[in-house]
Amino acid sequence: MNYKGSPEEFPITLLINGFEIAVFQLTNEDLEDWAYGYLYSEGLIEKAEDIRTFEFVEDSNTIYVELQNDFQPDWMITKKKHYTAGCGRGVTFFSMTDVKAFPKINSMRTFTMSFLLKKRSEFAKNSPLYLKTGGMHGACIVHVSGEITVREDIGRHNAVDKVIGFALRNRLEPSNLLLLTTGRVSYEMLSKAAKFGFPVIGSRTAATKQAVQLAKFLNIEVIGYLRGKMAIPYTSAGRVINDLENRPFESVREK
């Protein structure tokens, strides 16, 4: 891998109906997907049609969003903020209690472990910003057809918001989709996936204890350390089938 440059991040201001929400550190790619995904993940919209207009003004690094309904900024001012861990620091307004109130996942779609590993490899080969800089996170939706959609960002949670925004704007049915990510699956990452309704999350790295607890409660299957022929199931809901001979995948036990 030949790195050609450092990863970039920009301070980008988000305004909703003229009210400034915050300044976010983002990679300047697929910002419309990010805005839709972020607003959905935080409960400010429920469907793509809730957004009347989107505009990104590059000169001022500002995103302007107009919602169909009146926006009540007092809700965001008074609600407790939870700052996310990791690079591309963000904030979520959902607590652990809030996330536990999300609908439990009932998808019957199944995947083989070899399919997850194949798609993880395909995802890695189709991450141009990472291949260029070596310092980007990515998130990937695997469609029913097997095709993939990849989004990248300096922040792992931003990348997940981008693929959620893509899925929302394209009216994709979450129960049939697979979410892959390069980043650690922490509680805020799990909450984003749960809010949209992904039945299976696969990551090239670990899942936190809080995320595993939430995943079990919400019936979401989490597979970590998807690398080469390696994988570790953190939770099991019968959706990921080990079809690899002589390879005993063992679940991680909570300590």
VEXFI-515918 format. One record per residue: x negated, y negated, z of N, C-alpha, C in turn; residue in three letters. Coordinates in pm, whole numbers, plus 32768, in hexadecimal, padded with zeros to 4 digits. Layout:
<rs>
XYZXYZXYZALA...
</rs>
This chain:
<rs>
7FAC807780008000800080007FA87F848000MET7FBE7F2C7F9F7F707EB27F967FC37E3A7FC1ASN7FA47E0480367FEE7D9280687FC27D14801DTYR80227CC67FF080057C4F7FA080277BCD7FE8LYS805F7BD5805F80837B5A80A580C37B76812AGLY80CE7B10817C810B7B1D81FF81A37B1281F4SER81EE7B54824D82807B47824B82A97AB8826EPRO83157A8B823083447A03824783C37A03829AGLU83D3799C82EA844F79848334846A78EF8333GLU84EA78CC833585127841832C857878228399PHE857277AA83D485DC778084318655775383E0PRO86C1779F83E887377783839787AD776583F3ILE87EB76F283DE885B76C4843088DD76F983F7THR8934772B844F89B8775C84278A2376FD845DLEU8A7476C784028AE5767384288B6776B88400LEU8BC576BD845E8C4976F384428CAF76838450ILE8CF6766783E48D5975FA83E28D1E7579841AASN8C9F756283F98C5C74E884238C1C74ED84ACGLY8C2E755B84F78BF67569857D8B7575BB8575PHE8B09758585AE8A8975CC85AB8A89763B8612GLU8A7876B685E18A75772C863989EC773C8678ILE8984773E862588FB77538656889C774985E1ALA881B774B860187B27756859C877777E285A8VAL8776782B8539874A78B6853786C878C384E9PHE8671791C851785F7793C84CC861879AD846DGLN8615798F83EB864179ED838685E079F18311LEU85DE7A6182CC859C7A69824C85FC7A3081E3THR85C979DD818C861C7992812E864879E880B7ASN868F7A5780D786C17AB28071874B7AE3809CGLU87A77AED803D882C7B28805588737AE580CBASP886F7A6080CE88A77A17814089407A1B8143LEU897F7A2880D18A117A3380D28A3C7AB78114GLU89F67B2280F28A127BA2813689FC7B9381CCASP898F7B4F81F289737B3F828189E37AF382C8TRP8A127A84828C8A797A3382CB8AF97A8482E1ALA8B237ACD827A8B9B7B2082888B877B8B82F4TYR8B127BCC82F08AF87C3683518AEC7C0383DFGLY8AA67B9383F18A967B5A84778B1C7B3084B0TYR8B6D7AE984618BEE7AB984938C4C7B2E84B2LEU8C427B9884628C937C0F847F8C617C5584FDTYR8BDE7C6785068BA47CAD85798BC37C6785FCSER8BD07BE285F78BEB7B9586708C807B7C8687GLU8CD57BB786358D657BAD864B8DA57B2B861DGLY8D5D7ADE85CA8D937A5E859B8DE67A6D851CLEU8DD27ADB84D58E2A7AFE84658E477B94846EILE8EB37BBF842D8ED67C4C842A8ED07C86839DGLU8ECF7C2F833A8EC87C5B82AE8E897BED825CLYS8E5C7C1181E38E167BB0818E8E6F7B39816CALA8EF17B52815E8F4E7AE881398F5D7A7D81A3GLU8F2B7A95821C8F327A3182878ED579BB826CASP8E7779CD82108E1C796081EA8E50791E816BILE8E6D789C81758E9E785181028E2C782C80A3ARG8DC077F680DB8D4F77CD80878CCB77E980CFTHR8C647802807F8BDB781180B18B8077BC805APHE8B247774809A8AC27727804F8A3F7723809CGLU89D2773C8055894D772E8090890676BB804CPHE88DD7658809B889475E58068880175FB8089VAL87B3761A802287287640803886D375CC806CGLU86F17552803E86A174DE806786A174CA80FFASP871274E8813E871E74D681CF8721755A821BSER871575CB81D1871D7650820F879A765C8266ASN880C7639822B888A7639827588F3768C822BTHR893776E2827789A8772F82448A2976ED8274ILE8A8176CF82148B03769682348B6F76FE8216TYR8BBA7721827D8C277780826D8CAA773C8297VAL8D10774B82428D96771C82648DF077968273GLU8E2E77A182E88E88781183028F1777ED82D8LEU8F65785482BA8FF0783F8296903F7806830CGLN9020783883839068780C83FB901877A48447ASN905B776084A1901676FF84F68FAE7746854BASP8F3A770985578ECF774185A88ECB76F9862DPHE8EC9774786998EC9770E87208E3C771B875AGLN8DEB76B287508D6076BB87818D5576CF8817PRO8DBD76AC88638DB976BF88F48DA277518919ASP8DD277AC88C48DC1783B88E08D2D785F88E7TRP8CDF782888888C51784888848C0277FC88EFMET8C35778B89188BF2773C897E8C00777C8A08ILE8C7777B08A228C9477E58AA88C6F78778AB8THR8C6B78C58A4A8C4F79548A558BBB796B8A6FLYS8B9D79C88AC88B1479E68AEC8AC67A1C8A75LYS8A4B79EA8A6389F67A1689F589977A838A25LYS897B7AE389CD891C7B4E89E988B07B47897EHIS88357B2689A687C97B18894687917BA18921TYR877F7BB5889F87547C37886D86BE7C488878THR86937CC5888286057CE4888D85C77CF18803ALA85447CDC87FD84FC7CF7878284E67C7D872CGLY84AE7C9586B484897C28865B85057BE8861FCYS84F67B6A85F385687B2285BC85D37B108625GLY85AE7ADF869886067ADA870D86907AA286EBARG86F77AE6871D87807ABB870487D07AB98784GLY88527AA6877388AB7AA087E6892E7AE487C0VAL89687B2B882089EB7B68880C8A477B3E887DTHR8AC67B37885E8B297B1188C28B737B8B88FAPHE8B4A7C0388CF8B8A7C7D89008B387CBC8971PHE8B787CD589E08B397D1B8A508B4C7DB18A3FSER8B0C7DFE8A948B1C7E8F8A918BAF7EB58AA4MET8BF47E6F8AFE8C827E898B178CD47E6E8A9ATHR8CB47E018A538CFB7DE289D78CEB7E518971ASP8C707E8289638C547EE888FE8C9D7F6A891EVAL8CA87F8B899D8CEE800689C48D83800289A1LYS8DB57F8989888E427F7A89628E587F8B88CBALA8DEC7F98887E8DFB7FAD87EF8E3D803587D6PHE8E85804487668EC180C687458E5681338737PRO8E7381AA87698E17821987588E19824A86C7LYS8DA8827F869A8D9982A986108DCF833785FFILE8E25834A859A8E6383CD85848E44840884FBASN8DDE83D584B98DBD840584338D9884998435SER8DC684E183CE8DA7856F83BE8D3A85868355MET8D02851B831E8C9A852782B78C1D856682F4ARG8BE285C582AB8B69860782DC8AF485ED827CTHR8A7C85F482B58A0085E1826A899E864D8295PHE8949867A823B88DE86D4826288648683828DTHR881286C082E08798867C830C873B86618296MET873586BE823986DF86A981C5871086328172SER8792861D816E87C985AA8125879F85288169PHE87A5852381EE877A84AC823786E6848E821ELEU869484F58222860484E2820C85E884B5817CLEU863184EB811E862084C4809286458431807FLYS86B4840880BB86E2837E80AC8689831E80F9LYS8651834B816885F382F681B1857782DC815BARG85478342811484D6833280BA84F982D58046SER856F82E6800F859D82907FA185A981FF7FCFGLU85DC81ED804785E981688086855F8126808FPHE84FC817080BF8476813980D0843A810C804AALA845681587FE1841F81387F5E846880C47F1ALYS84DB809F7F50852C80337F16853B7FBE7F77ASN84CE7F9F7FBD84C87F2F801A845A7ED07FECSER84767E7D7F88840C7E2F7F4883C57DCC7FA4PRO840C7D8E800183CC7D2D805A836C7D7280BALEU83927DE980E983377E35813F82BD7E6380F0TYR82D37E93807782647EC2802682047E508003LEU82397DD77FFB81E77D647FDB819B7D2F8053LYS81DA7D3180C9819E7CEF813E81787D4E81AFTHR81BA7DC381B8819F7E1F822681D97DF182AAGLY822C7D8982A7825D7D51832582F07D2F8325GLY83417D7F82E183D17D6782D984207DDD830FMET84937DBF834784F37E28836A85577E3882F9HIS85977EAA82F785FB7EC3829086717F1182C9GLY86E17F05828387587F5682A1878E7F86821CALA87CC7FF9821E87F6803B81A2887D807F81B5CYS88D680678158895480B281528946812080E9ILE89698199810F8971820780AF8A04821A808CVAL8A238206800C8AAD820D7FDC8AD9829F7FCBHIS8B5A82B07FB68B9083367FA18B4E83797F2AVAL8B2F832B7EC48AEF835F7E4A8A5E83897E60SER8A22835F7ED2899683787EEB893E83027EC9GLY897582A07E83892B82267E66891281D87EE7GLU88AC81827EE6888C81367F5F888E80A07F42ILE88AC80547FAB88A17FC27FA788467F99801ATHR87DA7F527FFB87757F2C805E87767E948071VAL876B7E6B80ED87597DDF810F86E57DD48171ARG86967D68816686207D5881BB86217CD18202GLU85DC7CCD827485D17C5182C085627C608328ASP85317BEE835884CC7BEF83C185037C2C8441ILE85867C22845585C87C5984CD86197CD484ABGLY860A7D3E84F886517DBB84DC86E77DA884E5ARG87167D56854787A67D3F855687DC7CEB84E2HIS87897C8F84AC87B47C41843887C57C9B83BDASN876A7CFC83AD87747D58833C87F57DAA8344ALA881A7DD583BC88967E2083CD890E7DC783AFVAL890B7D4983DD89787CED83BC89867CDD8325ASP89157CDC82DE89197CCB824D895E7D418208LYS89417DBB823289847E2C81EF8A177E348217VAL8A377E0B82928AC37E0682BB8B0D7D9E8268ILE8ACE7D2B82548B0B7CC382018B217CF38172GLY8ABF7D3A813B8ACE7D7380B58B457DD280B0PHE8B4D7E2B81148BBB7E8C81188C427E478126ALA8C477DE081788CC27D95818E8CEF7D50810ELEU8C917D0E80CB8CB37CC480528CDC7D217FE0ARG8CAC7D9D7FE58CCC7DFE7F7C8D387E617FA7ASN8D797E4580168DEB7E9580478DCA7F298051ARG8D557F4980878D2D7FD480968D6D80118112LEU8D8F809081088DCB80D981778D5B811181D1GLU8D4F80E2824D8CDC810982A18CD8819B82C7PRO8D4A81DE82CE8D4C826783008D0082C882A6SER8CE7829F82288CA082F781CB8C0F82CE81B4ASN8BE0826A81FE8B5C823281E68AF78260824ELEU8A79825882298A098276828289B581F8828ELEU899281D2830A893D815D832188B1818A8348LEU884E8158830087C281718322877F80ED8344LEU872280F083A286DB807883C98649809983E9THR85F3803683D68566804883FA854E8029848DTHR85AC7FE584CB85967FB1855285C9800C85C1GLY859C7FED863A85CC803286B18663801E86BDARG86AB808786E1873B807D86F5875480578786VAL87687FD8879F87877FA78825881D7F908831SER884A7F6488A588DA7F5A88B9891C7EF7885ATYR88D67E86883A89147E2787DF89187E5C8750GLU88B57EAE872B88B77EED86A789287F5386A0MET89377FA0870A89A2800287118A2A7FBD870CLEU8A367F4B87508AB67F0387538ADD7ED186C9SER8A7B7EA3867B8A997E7685F28ACD7EEA859ELYS8A887F5C85A68AB27FD1855B8B3C80018587ALA8B538000860A8BD3802D86408C457FD08618ALA8C2A7F4F86198C917EED85F48CC27F068565LYS8C657F25850A8C8C7F3E84818CC67FCA846FPHE8C94802C84BC8CCB80B284B68C74811A8473GLY8BEF810384708B95816984378B9881E7848FPHE8BAB825D84578BAF82D784A88B25830E84CCPRO8ABF82EE84788A388322848D89D382B18479VAL897382A884D68906824884CA8883829584CDILE882E827C846B87AA82BA8469873F824F846EGLY86D6826784BC866A820584CA85E3824984BESER857F81FD849084F78233848884B3822F850FARG84F681F3857384BB81EC85F8852282158661THR851481E386DB85608217874C85E681D28760ALA8635820B87B986B081CD87EB86A181B88881ALA86D4814A88B486CB81308944873381818990THR871D818E8A12877A81DA8A668805819E8A64LYS880E81178A68889080D68A6488D880F289E1GLN888D80EF897188C9810A88F088FD819988E8ALA88B081F7891E88DA8283891D89598296896FVAL895E825789E389D782608A368A51822A89EDGLN8A4181B889AB8AAF817D895F8AD781D588EALEU8A73820C88A58A90826188328AE082DC885CALA8ABB831888CB8B06838C88FE8B958365891ELYS8BA682F1895D8C2A82C389858C8282A6890BPHE8C45826F88A28C908247882B8C9082B287BCLEU8C52832587D98C518396877C8C04837686FBASN8B918335870C8B3A8314869B8ABE836D86A2ILE8A9783A486318A2083FA862E89A583A58611GLU893E83B2866588C383648656884E83C48645VAL880583B385D58791840685B7871783AA85B0ILE86B283C68600863B8374860485C283B885C6GLY8557836A85B584D7839C858284E483E984FFTYR853383B084A2853E83EA841D84BF83CA83CELEU8463842983CD83E28413838C83B184968350ARG839D849782CE836D8511828E83D0858282A0GLY83A985E782EE84048655830E8427865783A2LYS841A85E283E1843485D8847084B6858D8489MET850085B584F08579856F8519859D859985A6ALA85D4853C85F286008559867B8690852A868EILE86EE858886A18778856086BD8784852E874EPRO87B884B6875D87D2848087E3885E84A38813TYR88BC84A987B4894584D187D5897385318768THR89D9857E87868A0E85DC87258AA685D68726SER8ADE85BF86AF8B7085BF869F8B988620862FALA8B3B867886088B5886DC85A28B5186A88514GLY8B1C863085018B1885F5847A8A93860D8432ARG8A288627847E89A5863E8441897F86CF8457VAL896E871783EA895487A783ED88C187C183D0ILE8880880C842787F4882F841387E988A183AEASN87C4887F833387B988E282C98727890182A7ASP86CB88D882FD863E88ED82E2860F896C8328LEU85DB89C982DD85B18A4A831485378A38836EGLU85378A8883DB84C58A8D843784A28A048471ASN850789AF848084ED892B84B9855489108526ARG8533893485A5859289248613859A88938644PRO85F888478611860B87BE8640864F87C386C9PHE86128782872A8647878487B1867986F987D8GLU86EA86F5881987208675884686CD863C88B6SER86C785B988BA86808574892786D8857489A3VAL86A185A08A0F86EE85A38A8C86D385248ADCARG873D84EC8B15872E84758B6886EC849B8BEAGLU869484428C168651845B8C948695840E8D04LYS
</rs>
